[in-house]
């Protein structure tokens, strides 16, 4: 014998299916939006601009700008580029970050000396 459905049962089933479809649509929407938001946030961080000439010893030692190794390598390249030197002393490059940190801690005048000044002093004293 065929089953007789009440209109209320039919409406309830339709409502339940509509709710499932809305929930699925909401999940799909969020799954599409989340990667876009993450990309936007990472792109915003990647656009940080730093004036290296203004980085102080305090900022360098406290890791406020970038990892010290990264700054030390950039400064080494910058300084050697000004001197038109194309030869890099690999050991000096490895030691430079630690030497800069030590100089900043003990001779950095309370953190007010710039990293550019420190680099120039350290690289000219190695001659």
Secondary structure in CASP SS format (residue, H / E / C, confidence):
PFRMAT SS
TARGET T0000
AUTHOR 0000-0000-0000
METHOD secondary structure of the structure
MODEL  1
X C 1.00
X C 1.00
X C 1.00
X C 1.00
X C 1.00
X C 1.00
X H 1.00
X H 1.00
X H 1.00
X H 1.00
X H 1.00
X H 1.00
X H 1.00
X H 1.00
X H 1.00
X H 1.00
X H 1.00
X H 1.00
X H 1.00
X H 1.00
X H 1.00
X H 1.00
X H 1.00
X H 1.00
X H 1.00
X H 1.00
X H 1.00
X H 1.00
X H 1.00
X H 1.00
X H 1.00
X H 1.00
X H 1.00
X H 1.00
X H 1.00
X H 1.00
X H 1.00
X H 1.00
X H 1.00
X H 1.00
X H 1.00
X H 1.00
X H 1.00
X H 1.00
X H 1.00
X H 1.00
X C 1.00
X C 1.00
X C 1.00
X C 1.00
X C 1.00
X H 1.00
X H 1.00
X H 1.00
X C 1.00
X E 1.00
X H 1.00
X H 1.00
X H 1.00
X H 1.00
X H 1.00
X C 1.00
X C 1.00
X C 1.00
X C 1.00
X C 1.00
X C 1.00
X H 1.00
X H 1.00
X H 1.00
X H 1.00
X H 1.00
X H 1.00
X H 1.00
X H 1.00
X H 1.00
X H 1.00
X H 1.00
X H 1.00
X H 1.00
X H 1.00
X H 1.00
X C 1.00
X C 1.00
X C 1.00
X C 1.00
X C 1.00
X C 1.00
X C 1.00
X H 1.00
X H 1.00
X H 1.00
X H 1.00
X H 1.00
X H 1.00
X H 1.00
X H 1.00
X H 1.00
X H 1.00
X H 1.00
X H 1.00
X H 1.00
X H 1.00
X H 1.00
X H 1.00
X H 1.00
X H 1.00
X C 1.00
X H 1.00
X H 1.00
X H 1.00
X C 1.00
X C 1.00
X E 1.00
X H 1.00
X H 1.00
X H 1.00
X H 1.00
X H 1.00
X H 1.00
X H 1.00
X H 1.00
X H 1.00
X H 1.00
X H 1.00
X C 1.00
X C 1.00
END
